[in-house]
Amino acid sequence: MNHWLILPILLPAVVGAVLVIAVRHDVLLARIFALASGVLLLAAGLALLVMSADGEVRVYALGAWPAPFGIVLALDRLAALMLVLTAVLGLAVLGYAVNGWDERGRHFHPLFQFQLMGLNGAFLTGDFFNLFVFFEVLLIASYGLMVHGGGGLRVKAGVQYVVANLIGSSVFLIAVGLIYSVTGTLNMADLALKVPQVAAADQALLHTGAVLLLLVFALKAALVPLHFWLPGTYANAPGPVAALFAIMTKVGAYSILRLYILAFGAEAGGAAWLAAPWLLPAGLLTLVLGMLGVLAARSLGQMASFAVIGSMGMLLATVALFTVQATAAALYYLLHSTLAAAALFLIADLVAERRGVHRDRFDLAPRLAQGGLVAGLFFVAAIGITGMPPLSGFIGKLLILDGARTATQAGWFWSLILGTSLIAIVGFSRAGSLLFWKCSALEAGPPAYRPAPALPFVAVGSLLAGLVALTVFAGPLHRWLELTAAQLYAPAGYIEAVLGAAGGPHR
């Protein structure tokens, strides 16, 4: 029995409840509980990652109800990878937030735990409706985190974020209803068996439901034209919250990878590779508009937000090729872009806290306290985001270019990726000049921010160290990701493991 599979969901759910009920008035104790939960989540994620390395898909049937009638959790290489990424990011962001950010509003730590619960649940679930439930957990917790600390702009952006995602949730239910009406199942593995059997007369309903579901995932992933909610939301969110949100768009990307390879892949008959014609042009357009936004941004937080949009465009355009090589490259870039974006949001917060009324806007201001250290961190993050050597962004783009080499759209891929990389370099060079260099020409007054403890710098440094680790271990990691992609494109093992759970309560 694999009871370990439920731990990444159960642990933050229990700790979040304890934080609300028992320790909500004791900040120090809340920090201890939250950090202990983060460490345990990372340990559990690593244990599950090691467990998944043998290529076997492990299943946990909730309530001992067998699939496809009950809800199941399924662990494969991809799910384990996302669990570890979430735990690493969550622990780093917590390390930054406990320096005082968590005291600027109420219930930060319980909301943070429920956010982790929603993320982990979305990555583990093997059931459509359960995915919807975890999306709603994410929405509720993320809105509470979004408005942490208050402020008019933050509340306005939060309302826009909630409205957009509530519309997405409504479309999700409609899409699931349409698919259920012609397949009779909500289980993803069972859906993979039922889709090829859908009658010709019902194909239109199936395709409509699948396309609507793709729109929902595209909204979560901030693909053009459904990206409108992200710049304002991420730029106005508290720095640590925006850093955690760096993985929120990856939930949409994960859902597309999971569903449109498993259920609408090569064996789906008339619905085979249904997402590809929509995903590829949307991804390339998102890449271009995101990097143009980087060039036009007026603040560092806004620039980081548009960088997230651009990176999601590159990621999903690569996924849209639907090959093992391209998917492995996309997964490597997913790891890199999540850590790099999170680091940049934390750096934006470091800058904003040190520039007084100027915050992180690109205007002239006195020199920053600890300006040399912050500038160094920004320089490393900028190298990673723009894809310059020697960090993992460069390797990720090389892998993507190589993965697209044999595609019919190779010319577009190469031109747009190289062109947008140049645009990003120009945008980040401008930002660094305005924030860290031109300020030295002004009269330096008293520091706008007193010397800070080391913990926030350790948190940012740990994320940047993750980029270095991705670079140093790129070879073995890429081979592992190729195996992960190959497992995705051989869905028979996943289907047999999930539906085979009918032979017993837990496998």
C-alpha positions as CSV (number, residue, x, y, z in Angstrom):
1,M,0.0,0.0,0.0
2,N,1.4,3.4,-1.0
3,H,0.1,5.7,1.7
4,W,3.0,7.9,1.0
5,L,1.2,9.2,-2.0
6,I,-1.4,11.1,0.0
7,L,1.2,12.7,2.3
8,P,2.0,15.8,0.1
9,I,-1.8,16.6,0.3
10,L,-2.5,15.6,3.8
11,L,0.5,17.2,5.5
12,P,-0.2,20.9,4.4
13,A,-3.9,20.3,5.0
14,V,-3.4,19.3,8.6
15,V,-0.7,21.9,9.3
16,G,-2.9,24.6,7.8
17,A,-5.8,23.6,10.0
18,V,-3.6,23.5,13.1
19,L,-2.3,27.0,12.2
20,V,-5.8,28.4,11.9
21,I,-7.2,26.7,15.0
22,A,-4.3,26.6,17.5
23,V,-1.5,29.0,16.7
24,R,-2.9,31.8,14.7
25,H,-2.0,34.4,17.4
26,D,1.6,33.2,17.8
27,V,3.8,34.2,14.8
28,L,6.9,32.4,16.0
29,L,5.1,29.1,16.5
30,A,3.3,29.5,13.2
31,R,6.7,30.0,11.5
32,I,8.1,26.9,13.2
33,F,5.1,24.8,12.0
34,A,5.2,26.2,8.5
35,L,9.0,25.7,8.1
36,A,8.8,22.1,9.5
37,S,6.0,21.4,7.1
38,G,8.1,22.7,4.2
39,V,11.0,20.5,5.2
40,L,8.8,17.4,5.5
41,L,7.2,18.2,2.2
42,L,10.6,18.3,0.5
43,A,11.6,15.1,2.2
44,A,8.4,13.4,1.1
45,G,8.7,14.8,-2.4
46,L,12.3,13.5,-2.7
47,A,11.2,10.1,-1.4
48,L,8.4,9.9,-4.0
49,L,10.8,11.0,-6.7
50,V,13.2,8.1,-5.8
51,M,10.2,5.8,-5.7
52,S,9.1,6.8,-9.2
53,A,12.5,6.3,-10.7
54,D,11.8,2.7,-11.4
55,G,9.2,3.7,-14.0
56,E,6.3,2.1,-12.2
57,V,3.1,4.1,-11.8
58,R,1.8,3.9,-8.2
59,V,-1.9,4.5,-7.4
60,Y,-3.8,5.3,-4.2
61,A,-7.5,4.8,-4.2
62,L,-9.2,7.3,-1.8
63,G,-11.7,5.6,0.5
64,A,-10.8,2.2,-1.0
65,W,-13.1,3.0,-4.0
66,P,-11.6,1.4,-7.1
67,A,-11.1,3.4,-10.3
68,P,-12.9,4.6,-12.4
69,F,-15.7,5.0,-9.8
70,G,-13.6,6.4,-7.0
71,I,-11.0,9.2,-6.9
72,V,-7.4,8.0,-7.3
73,L,-4.1,9.6,-6.8
74,A,-1.4,8.5,-9.3
75,L,2.3,9.0,-9.0
76,D,4.6,8.8,-12.1
77,R,7.9,10.5,-12.9
78,L,6.2,13.8,-14.0
79,A,4.0,14.0,-10.9
80,A,7.0,13.3,-8.6
81,L,9.1,16.0,-10.4
82,M,6.4,18.6,-9.9
83,L,6.0,17.7,-6.2
84,V,9.7,18.3,-5.6
85,L,9.7,21.5,-7.6
86,T,6.7,22.8,-5.5
87,A,8.4,21.8,-2.2
88,V,11.7,23.5,-3.2
89,L,10.0,26.6,-4.2
90,G,7.7,26.7,-1.2
91,L,10.5,26.2,1.3
92,A,12.6,29.0,-0.3
93,V,9.7,31.4,-0.4
94,L,8.9,30.6,3.2
95,G,12.5,31.3,4.2
96,Y,12.1,34.8,2.6
97,A,8.6,35.5,4.1
98,V,9.4,34.7,7.7
99,N,11.7,37.7,7.8
100,G,8.6,39.9,8.4
101,W,6.4,39.6,5.4
102,D,4.2,37.1,7.1
103,E,3.3,39.7,9.8
104,R,1.9,42.3,7.3
105,G,-1.5,40.6,7.1
106,R,-3.5,37.8,8.7
107,H,-3.4,34.1,8.1
108,F,-0.4,34.1,5.8
109,H,0.9,30.7,6.9
110,P,-2.4,28.8,6.8
111,L,-3.2,30.2,3.3
112,F,0.4,29.2,2.3
113,Q,-0.2,25.6,3.4
114,F,-3.5,25.4,1.7
115,Q,-1.9,26.7,-1.5
116,L,0.7,23.9,-1.3
117,M,-2.1,21.4,-0.7
118,G,-3.9,22.6,-3.9
119,L,-0.7,22.5,-6.0
120,N,0.2,19.0,-4.8
121,G,-3.3,17.7,-5.3
122,A,-3.5,19.0,-8.8
123,F,-0.2,17.2,-9.6
124,L,-1.3,13.9,-8.1
125,T,-4.9,13.5,-9.0
126,G,-6.0,11.1,-11.6
127,D,-9.6,12.4,-11.7
128,F,-11.1,15.3,-13.7
129,F,-13.5,16.5,-11.0
130,N,-10.9,16.2,-8.3
131,L,-8.6,18.4,-10.5
132,F,-11.4,21.0,-10.5
133,V,-11.6,20.8,-6.7
134,F,-7.9,21.4,-6.3
135,F,-8.1,24.3,-8.8
136,E,-10.7,25.9,-6.5
137,V,-8.5,25.3,-3.4
138,L,-5.7,27.1,-5.3
139,L,-8.0,29.9,-6.3
140,I,-9.3,30.6,-2.7
141,A,-5.9,30.3,-1.1
142,S,-4.1,32.4,-3.8
143,Y,-6.6,35.2,-3.5
144,G,-6.1,35.4,0.3
145,L,-2.3,35.5,-0.3
146,M,-2.7,38.0,-3.2
147,V,-4.3,40.6,-1.0
148,H,-2.0,39.9,2.0
149,G,-1.0,43.3,3.5
150,G,-3.8,45.2,1.8
151,G,-3.6,48.2,-0.6
152,G,-6.0,49.4,-3.3
153,L,-4.0,48.3,-6.3
154,R,-3.5,44.9,-4.7
155,V,-7.2,44.4,-4.0
156,K,-8.2,45.6,-7.5
157,A,-5.7,43.2,-9.1
158,G,-7.0,40.4,-6.8
159,V,-10.6,41.0,-7.8
160,Q,-9.6,40.8,-11.5
161,Y,-7.7,37.6,-10.8
162,V,-10.6,36.0,-9.0
163,V,-13.2,37.0,-11.7
164,A,-11.1,35.7,-14.5
165,N,-10.5,32.4,-12.7
166,L,-14.1,32.0,-11.7
167,I,-15.1,32.3,-15.3
168,G,-12.5,29.7,-16.0
169,S,-13.9,27.4,-13.4
170,S,-17.4,27.8,-14.9
171,V,-16.0,26.8,-18.3
172,F,-14.2,23.9,-16.7
173,L,-17.5,22.5,-15.4
174,I,-19.1,22.9,-18.8
175,A,-16.2,21.2,-20.5
176,V,-16.2,18.3,-18.0
177,G,-20.0,17.9,-18.4
178,L,-19.7,17.7,-22.2
179,I,-16.9,15.1,-22.0
180,Y,-18.8,13.1,-19.4
181,S,-21.9,13.2,-21.5
182,V,-20.2,11.2,-24.3
183,T,-17.7,9.1,-22.4
184,G,-19.4,8.5,-19.1
185,T,-16.3,8.9,-17.0
186,L,-14.3,11.5,-15.1
187,N,-11.2,9.3,-14.6
188,M,-8.3,10.3,-16.8
189,A,-7.1,6.8,-17.4
190,D,-10.6,5.5,-18.2
191,L,-11.1,8.5,-20.5
192,A,-8.1,7.5,-22.5
193,L,-9.9,4.2,-23.2
194,K,-13.3,5.8,-23.9
195,V,-12.3,8.6,-26.2
196,P,-11.4,6.3,-29.2
197,Q,-14.8,4.6,-28.7
198,V,-16.9,7.8,-29.0
199,A,-19.4,7.5,-31.8
200,A,-19.0,9.7,-34.8
201,A,-22.3,11.5,-34.0
202,D,-20.9,12.5,-30.6
203,Q,-17.4,13.6,-31.9
204,A,-18.5,17.3,-32.1
205,L,-19.5,17.3,-28.4
206,L,-16.2,15.6,-27.4
207,H,-14.1,18.0,-29.4
208,T,-16.0,21.0,-28.0
209,G,-15.5,19.8,-24.4
210,A,-11.8,19.1,-25.1
211,V,-11.2,22.6,-26.7
212,L,-13.1,24.3,-23.8
213,L,-10.9,22.4,-21.3
214,L,-7.8,23.5,-23.3
215,L,-9.0,27.1,-22.9
216,V,-9.3,26.7,-19.1
217,F,-5.7,25.3,-18.9
218,A,-4.6,28.1,-21.3
219,L,-6.1,30.6,-18.9
220,K,-4.2,29.1,-16.0
221,A,-1.0,29.1,-18.1
222,A,-1.5,32.7,-19.2
223,L,-1.5,32.0,-22.9
224,V,-2.4,34.8,-25.3
225,P,-5.2,36.0,-25.4
226,L,-6.0,34.7,-22.0
227,H,-3.0,36.3,-20.3
228,F,-4.6,39.6,-19.4
229,W,-5.0,38.8,-15.7
230,L,-1.3,37.9,-15.0
231,P,0.7,41.2,-15.3
232,G,-1.4,43.2,-12.9
233,T,-1.9,40.3,-10.5
234,Y,1.8,39.2,-10.2
235,A,3.2,42.8,-10.3
236,N,0.9,43.9,-7.4
237,A,1.1,40.8,-5.3
238,P,3.5,40.7,-2.3
239,G,7.0,39.7,-3.4
240,P,7.0,36.2,-1.7
241,V,3.5,35.5,-3.0
242,A,4.4,36.4,-6.6
243,A,7.4,34.1,-6.2
244,L,5.2,31.2,-5.2
245,F,2.8,32.1,-8.0
246,A,5.7,31.3,-10.4
247,I,4.6,27.7,-10.3
248,M,0.8,28.5,-10.7
249,T,1.1,28.9,-14.5
250,K,2.9,25.5,-14.5
251,V,-0.3,23.9,-13.2
252,G,-1.9,24.7,-16.5
253,A,1.1,23.4,-18.5
254,Y,1.1,20.2,-16.4
255,S,-2.6,19.7,-17.1
256,I,-2.1,20.1,-20.8
257,L,0.8,17.6,-20.7
258,R,-1.2,15.1,-18.7
259,L,-4.5,15.2,-20.5
260,Y,-3.7,15.9,-24.1
261,I,-1.1,13.1,-24.3
262,L,-2.9,10.6,-22.2
263,A,-6.5,11.0,-23.4
264,F,-6.1,13.0,-26.6
265,G,-2.8,11.6,-27.9
266,A,-1.9,9.1,-30.6
267,E,-4.6,6.6,-29.6
268,A,-7.5,9.0,-29.5
269,G,-8.8,8.3,-33.0
270,G,-10.5,11.4,-34.5
271,A,-9.5,13.5,-31.5
272,A,-5.8,12.6,-31.7
273,W,-3.4,15.5,-30.9
274,L,-6.4,17.8,-30.7
275,A,-4.5,20.5,-28.8
276,A,-1.5,20.9,-31.2
277,P,-3.1,23.2,-33.9
278,W,-4.3,25.6,-31.1
279,L,-1.4,25.4,-28.8
280,L,1.5,26.1,-31.2
281,P,0.5,29.4,-32.6
282,A,-0.8,30.6,-29.2
283,G,2.5,29.7,-27.6
284,L,4.6,31.5,-30.1
285,L,2.4,34.6,-30.0
286,T,2.6,34.5,-26.2
287,L,6.4,34.3,-26.4
288,V,6.6,37.4,-28.6
289,L,4.1,39.5,-26.6
290,G,5.7,38.5,-23.3
291,M,9.1,39.5,-24.3
292,L,7.8,42.8,-25.8
293,G,6.2,43.4,-22.4
294,V,9.6,42.9,-20.8
295,L,11.0,45.6,-23.0
296,A,8.1,48.0,-22.3
297,A,7.8,47.3,-18.5
298,R,7.9,50.2,-16.1
299,S,8.9,48.3,-13.0
300,L,10.9,45.3,-12.1
301,G,7.8,43.4,-10.8
302,Q,6.0,44.1,-14.1
303,M,9.0,43.0,-16.0
304,A,9.1,39.7,-14.1
305,S,5.4,39.2,-14.8
306,F,5.9,39.6,-18.5
307,A,8.9,37.3,-18.4
308,V,6.7,34.6,-16.9
309,I,4.3,35.1,-19.8
310,G,7.1,34.9,-22.4
311,S,8.5,31.8,-20.7
312,M,5.1,30.1,-20.7
313,G,4.8,30.8,-24.4
314,M,8.1,29.1,-25.1
315,L,7.3,26.2,-22.9
316,L,3.9,25.5,-24.4
317,A,5.0,26.1,-28.0
318,T,7.6,23.3,-27.3
319,V,5.0,21.1,-25.7
320,A,2.8,21.6,-28.8
321,L,5.3,19.6,-30.9
322,F,4.3,16.5,-28.9
323,T,7.5,14.5,-29.3
324,V,9.6,12.9,-26.6
325,Q,12.6,15.0,-27.3
326,A,10.6,18.3,-27.3
327,T,8.7,17.4,-24.2
328,A,12.0,16.6,-22.3
329,A,13.4,19.9,-23.4
330,A,10.1,21.6,-22.2
331,L,10.4,19.9,-18.8
332,Y,13.9,21.1,-18.3
333,Y,12.9,24.6,-19.3
334,L,9.9,24.4,-16.9
335,L,12.2,23.7,-14.0
336,H,14.6,26.5,-15.0
337,S,11.9,29.1,-15.6
338,T,10.1,28.5,-12.4
339,L,13.2,29.0,-10.2
340,A,14.4,31.9,-12.2
341,A,11.1,33.8,-12.2
342,A,10.6,33.2,-8.4
343,A,14.1,34.5,-7.7
344,L,13.4,37.6,-9.9
345,F,10.2,38.4,-8.0
346,L,12.0,38.2,-4.6
347,I,14.8,40.4,-6.0
348,A,12.1,42.9,-7.1
349,D,10.8,42.9,-3.5
350,L,14.3,43.5,-2.2
351,V,14.7,46.4,-4.5
352,A,11.3,47.9,-3.7
353,E,11.9,47.7,0.1
354,R,15.2,49.7,-0.4
355,R,14.0,52.5,-2.7
356,G,11.4,54.2,-0.6
357,V,8.7,55.9,-2.6
358,H,10.3,54.8,-5.9
359,R,9.8,51.2,-5.1
360,D,10.8,49.0,-8.0
361,R,9.9,51.5,-10.7
362,F,12.4,52.2,-13.4
363,D,13.2,55.8,-12.4
364,L,16.2,57.5,-10.9
365,A,16.6,57.1,-7.1
366,P,19.4,57.2,-4.5
367,R,21.7,54.2,-4.2
368,L,20.2,51.1,-2.5
369,A,21.3,49.8,0.8
370,Q,23.3,46.6,0.1
371,G,23.1,47.7,-3.5
372,G,26.1,45.7,-4.7
373,L,24.7,42.5,-3.4
374,V,21.2,43.1,-4.7
375,A,22.7,44.1,-8.1
376,G,24.7,40.9,-8.2
377,L,21.7,38.7,-7.5
378,F,19.8,40.6,-10.2
379,F,22.6,40.0,-12.7
380,V,22.6,36.3,-12.1
381,A,18.8,36.1,-12.4
382,A,18.8,38.2,-15.5
383,I,21.3,35.9,-17.1
384,G,19.1,33.0,-16.3
385,I,15.8,34.5,-17.5
386,T,17.3,35.8,-20.8
387,G,18.9,32.5,-21.6
388,M,22.5,33.7,-21.7
389,P,25.4,31.3,-21.1
390,P,26.5,29.7,-18.9
391,L,23.3,29.1,-16.8
392,S,20.5,26.7,-17.3
393,G,18.4,29.1,-19.4
394,F,20.9,28.8,-22.2
395,I,21.0,25.0,-22.0
396,G,17.2,25.0,-21.9
397,K,16.9,27.0,-25.0
398,L,19.5,24.9,-26.8
399,L,17.5,21.8,-25.9
400,I,14.3,23.4,-27.2
401,L,16.0,24.5,-30.5
402,D,17.3,21.0,-30.9
403,G,13.9,19.5,-30.2
404,A,12.3,21.7,-32.8
405,R,15.0,21.1,-35.4
406,T,13.1,18.5,-37.3
407,A,9.6,20.1,-37.0
408,T,8.0,21.7,-40.0
409,Q,7.9,25.0,-37.9
410,A,11.6,24.9,-37.1
411,G,12.3,28.2,-38.9
412,W,9.6,30.0,-36.9
413,F,10.9,28.4,-33.7
414,W,14.5,29.4,-34.2
415,S,13.7,32.9,-35.4
416,L,11.3,33.8,-32.6
417,I,13.3,32.2,-29.8
418,L,16.5,33.9,-30.8
419,G,14.8,37.2,-31.6
420,T,12.8,37.3,-28.3
421,S,16.0,36.4,-26.4
422,L,17.6,39.5,-27.8
423,I,14.6,41.6,-26.8
424,A,14.8,40.2,-23.3
425,I,18.5,41.0,-23.0
426,V,17.9,44.6,-24.0
427,G,15.0,44.9,-21.5
428,F,17.0,43.5,-18.6
429,S,20.0,45.6,-19.5
430,R,17.9,48.7,-19.4
431,A,16.4,47.6,-16.0
432,G,19.8,47.0,-14.4
433,S,21.2,50.3,-15.7
434,L,18.3,52.3,-14.3
435,L,18.1,50.5,-10.9
436,F,21.8,49.9,-10.1
437,W,24.0,52.1,-12.2
438,K,22.4,55.5,-13.0
439,C,21.3,55.9,-9.4
440,S,25.0,56.4,-8.5
441,A,24.9,59.8,-10.2
442,L,22.4,61.1,-7.7
443,E,23.1,62.5,-4.3
444,A,23.0,59.6,-1.9
445,G,20.8,60.3,1.1
446,P,20.3,58.1,4.1
447,P,19.4,54.5,3.1
448,A,15.7,54.1,2.6
449,Y,15.9,50.7,4.2
450,R,18.0,49.6,7.2
451,P,20.5,46.8,6.8
452,A,18.6,43.6,6.5
453,P,19.1,40.2,8.0
454,A,20.7,37.5,5.9
455,L,17.7,35.2,5.5
456,P,16.1,36.9,2.5
457,F,19.4,36.8,0.7
458,V,19.8,33.1,1.6
459,A,16.3,32.4,0.1
460,V,17.1,34.2,-3.2
461,G,20.6,32.6,-3.3
462,S,19.1,29.2,-2.9
463,L,16.9,29.7,-5.9
464,L,19.8,31.0,-8.0
465,A,21.9,28.0,-6.7
466,G,19.1,25.9,-8.1
467,L,19.9,27.3,-11.6
468,V,23.5,26.5,-11.1
469,A,22.6,22.9,-10.1
470,L,20.4,22.6,-13.2
471,T,23.4,23.7,-15.2
472,V,26.0,21.4,-13.5
473,F,23.8,18.4,-13.6
474,A,22.1,19.1,-17.0
475,G,23.3,15.9,-18.6
476,P,22.0,13.3,-16.1
477,L,18.9,15.5,-15.4
478,H,18.1,15.6,-19.1
479,R,18.4,11.9,-19.4
480,W,16.0,11.5,-16.5
481,L,13.6,13.9,-18.2
482,E,13.8,12.0,-21.4
483,L,12.6,8.9,-19.5
484,T,9.9,11.0,-17.9
485,A,8.7,12.2,-21.4
486,A,8.9,8.6,-22.8
487,Q,6.7,7.5,-19.9
488,L,4.1,10.1,-20.8
489,Y,4.0,9.0,-24.4
490,A,3.5,5.3,-23.4
491,P,0.2,5.7,-21.5
492,A,-0.5,2.0,-21.4
493,G,1.4,1.7,-18.1
494,Y,-0.5,4.6,-16.5
495,I,-3.8,3.3,-17.7
496,E,-3.1,-0.3,-16.5
497,A,-1.9,0.9,-13.1
498,V,-4.9,3.2,-12.4
499,L,-7.6,0.9,-13.7
500,G,-5.8,-2.1,-12.3
501,A,-6.4,-0.6,-8.8
502,A,-9.9,-2.2,-9.1
503,G,-8.2,-5.4,-8.0
504,G,-7.7,-3.9,-4.5
505,P,-8.1,-0.8,-2.5
506,H,-4.4,0.4,-2.8
507,R,-1.6,-0.5,-5.1
